[in-house]
Amino acid sequence: MPRKITTIKLQKYTKDRIDKLKVYPRETYDEIIQEMLDILNICKINPYQARHRLLSIDRKKKEYSNKKSVKSE
């Protein structure tokens, strides 16, 4: 069954904010939004687990950034 795709309009400011959440450059907006929604749902039940998930994402971003800078040297 093919996945249904839709188009949404975002303000440039909102798009820029979402871009800053990317762990890696080719991460899709759908992946980022799904992750945000998952974290929001977890936050309702267990805020500490949601915080842990956010810290994990930050760690992944730093790791990717470090790998990227090592490759460019």
C-alpha positions in Angstrom: 0.0 0.0 0.0 1.6 3.3 -1.0 2.1 5.9 1.7 0.0 9.0 1.3 1.9 12.2 1.2 0.6 15.7 1.8 2.0 19.2 1.6 1.9 21.7 4.5 2.8 25.3 4.6 5.2 26.5 7.3 6.5 30.0 8.1 10.2 30.3 7.2 11.0 30.8 10.9 9.3 27.5 11.7 11.2 25.7 8.9 14.5 27.1 10.2 13.7 25.9 13.7 12.9 22.4 12.4 16.1 22.4 10.4 18.1 23.1 13.6 16.6 19.8 15.1 18.1 17.7 12.3 20.6 15.1 13.6 22.0 14.5 10.1 21.5 16.6 6.9 19.3 14.2 5.0 16.9 13.6 7.9 13.4 14.3 6.6 10.9 16.7 8.1 8.6 13.8 8.6 11.2 12.0 10.7 11.8 15.1 12.8 8.1 15.8 13.4 7.4 12.1 14.2 10.2 12.3 16.8 8.8 15.5 18.3 5.4 13.9 18.6 6.8 10.8 20.2 8.6 12.9 22.7 5.5 15.0 23.5 3.5 11.8 24.1 6.2 10.4 26.3 6.3 13.7 28.2 2.7 13.3 29.2 3.4 10.0 30.9 7.1 10.2 32.0 8.8 13.6 31.7 12.1 12.1 32.8 12.1 9.6 30.0 11.3 12.4 27.5 14.2 14.4 28.8 16.4 11.3 28.5 15.3 11.0 24.8 16.1 14.7 24.1 19.5 14.3 25.7 20.1 11.2 23.5 19.2 13.2 20.4 21.7 16.0 21.5 24.4 13.4 21.9 23.7 11.9 18.4 23.9 15.4 16.9 27.3 16.0 18.6 28.6 12.6 17.5 27.6 13.3 13.9 29.1 16.8 14.1 32.4 15.4 15.4 32.5 12.7 12.7 31.8 15.3 10.1 34.6 17.5 11.4 37.1 14.6 11.5 36.4 13.7 7.9 37.0 17.3 6.7 40.4 17.4 8.3 
